[in-house]
Amino acid sequence: MMLTMLRRALAAVIALALVLIGPVPLRAQQAAPVACSAAVRGALDFWVGDWIVTAGRERAGTDRVERVSKGAGVIERWTDADGGEGTSLFSFDPYACTWHQLWITDMPERVGGLKHKDLVAVAPGGGVRFQGAYAGRKAITVLDRTTLTPLPNGTVHQVIETSTDGGATWQNGFDAIYTRR
């Protein structure tokens, strides 16, 4: 009987303390960030800058890529040769030691106009690959991957590919060279 009364009193004190203190902030409940290599943290550094983009011999557009939030984010502002626009927000996740991408165009209702991708590879010496999936027409899931590779002459090679068969085959959708302005 006495033990039951003590347990109830202790529960009441804890409940009162929780009411007075309030909820524990979410940040306090998270684990500490994992140790992350400089190669992953700086994985997009080579791409930061102002670019003229060509596909084949044709000008495809311009791109401005810049660090934001003290390097925890990167914003890409794309304008194609016809004036269409797209924006990417790349965010660094210190808890998973990776980057995430959100891409949106001025026509997000079009297939590929809104994409979410994650960093899936960092190549030795630079270069990254992001991959994700989005809904295609007729309820087909489309895998989408982007590979950015810095070249020795200071340009960047970008290839965007899609797959509608779960990654068994890939179709090249965009193959371009980025040259600094």
C-alpha positions in Angstrom: 0.0 0.0 0.0 2.8 2.4 1.0 4.7 1.5 -2.2 1.7 2.2 -4.3 1.2 5.6 -2.7 4.9 6.5 -3.3 4.6 5.5 -6.9 1.6 7.7 -7.4 3.3 10.6 -5.7 6.4 10.2 -7.8 4.2 10.0 -11.0 2.4 13.2 -9.9 5.7 15.0 -9.3 7.0 14.0 -12.8 3.7 15.0 -14.5 3.8 18.4 -12.7 7.5 18.9 -13.7 6.7 18.1 -17.4 3.8 20.6 -17.3 6.0 23.3 -15.8 9.1 22.6 -17.9 7.2 21.9 -21.1 8.0 19.5 -23.9 11.6 18.6 -24.6 12.7 20.4 -27.8 13.0 18.0 -30.8 16.7 19.1 -31.2 17.5 17.8 -27.7 16.0 14.4 -28.6 18.1 13.9 -31.7 21.4 12.1 -31.8 24.6 14.0 -32.5 25.6 14.4 -36.1 27.8 11.7 -37.5 31.4 12.4 -38.4 31.3 13.3 -42.1 34.3 13.5 -44.5 35.2 16.7 -46.1 34.7 15.0 -49.5 31.0 14.6 -48.7 30.5 17.9 -47.0 32.1 19.7 -49.9 30.8 17.4 -52.6 29.2 20.3 -54.6 32.0 22.8 -54.2 33.4 22.3 -57.8 30.0 23.2 -59.2 29.6 26.6 -57.5 29.7 29.4 -60.0 28.1 31.1 -63.0 27.8 28.8 -66.0 27.0 28.8 -69.7 25.6 25.4 -70.6 25.9 23.8 -74.0 24.4 20.5 -75.2 26.1 19.3 -78.3 27.0 22.5 -80.1 23.9 24.4 -79.0 23.5 26.7 -76.1 21.1 25.0 -73.6 21.0 27.8 -71.1 22.7 29.4 -68.1 23.1 28.2 -64.5 24.1 30.0 -61.3 25.1 27.7 -58.5 25.8 29.2 -55.1 26.4 28.2 -51.5 23.8 29.4 -48.9 23.4 29.1 -45.2 27.2 29.0 -44.6 27.6 26.0 -46.9 24.8 23.9 -45.5 22.9 24.4 -48.7 23.5 25.0 -52.3 21.0 26.7 -54.7 21.0 26.2 -58.4 19.1 28.7 -60.6 18.7 27.4 -64.2 17.4 29.3 -67.2 17.1 27.4 -70.4 17.6 28.8 -73.9 13.8 29.4 -74.3 13.5 31.3 -70.9 12.2 28.3 -68.9 13.3 28.3 -65.3 14.2 25.7 -62.7 15.6 25.9 -59.2 17.3 23.3 -57.1 17.8 23.4 -53.3 20.5 21.0 -52.2 20.6 20.6 -48.4 23.3 18.9 -46.4 22.1 16.4 -43.8 24.7 16.1 -41.0 22.8 13.3 -39.3 22.9 11.0 -42.4 26.2 12.6 -43.8 24.6 13.2 -47.2 22.9 15.7 -49.5 19.3 15.9 -50.6 18.0 17.8 -53.7 14.6 19.3 -54.4 14.2 20.4 -58.1 11.3 22.5 -59.3 10.6 24.1 -62.6 8.2 26.8 -63.6 6.0 23.9 -64.8 5.9 21.5 -61.8 2.8 19.7 -63.1 4.8 18.4 -66.1 6.6 15.0 -65.7 10.0 15.8 -64.3 9.0 19.4 -63.3 9.3 18.4 -59.6 11.9 16.0 -58.3 13.4 14.8 -55.1 16.8 13.2 -55.2 19.5 12.0 -52.8 23.2 11.8 -53.1 24.1 8.2 -54.0 27.7 8.4 -54.9 30.8 10.6 -54.6 33.5 9.8 -57.1 37.2 9.8 -56.2 38.7 13.2 -57.2 35.2 14.8 -57.4 32.0 14.2 -59.1 28.6 13.3 -57.6 25.5 11.3 -58.5 22.0 12.1 -57.2 19.1 9.7 -57.8 15.4 9.7 -57.0 12.0 8.7 -58.3 9.0 10.6 -59.4 5.6 9.6 -60.7 5.4 9.4 -64.5 2.5 9.2 -66.9 0.2 6.2 -66.6 1.3 5.4 -63.0 4.8 4.5 -64.0 7.5 5.3 -61.5 10.4 7.0 -63.2 13.9 6.7 -61.7 15.9 9.8 -62.4 19.6 10.3 -61.8 22.0 13.2 -62.4 25.8 12.8 -62.6 28.0 15.9 -62.3 31.7 15.4 -63.1 34.4 18.1 -62.9 36.7 18.0 -65.9 40.4 18.8 -65.9 39.8 22.0 -68.0 37.5 23.5 -65.3 34.3 22.6 -67.0 31.6 20.4 -65.6 29.9 17.5 -67.4 26.3 16.9 -66.4 24.3 13.9 -67.5 20.6 13.4 -66.6 19.2 9.9 -67.2 15.8 8.2 -66.6 14.7 4.7 -66.2 11.1 3.3 -66.4 12.1 -0.3 -65.8 13.5 -0.1 -62.3 17.0 0.8 -63.4 17.6 -2.1 -65.8 18.1 0.4 -68.6 18.7 4.1 -68.6 17.8 6.7 -71.3 19.9 9.8 -71.6 17.7 12.9 -71.3 20.3 15.7 -71.0 24.0 15.7 -71.7 25.7 19.0 -71.3 29.0 20.9 -70.6 29.1 23.7 -68.1 31.6 26.4 -68.9 32.3 29.3 -66.4 31.2 32.7 -67.5 
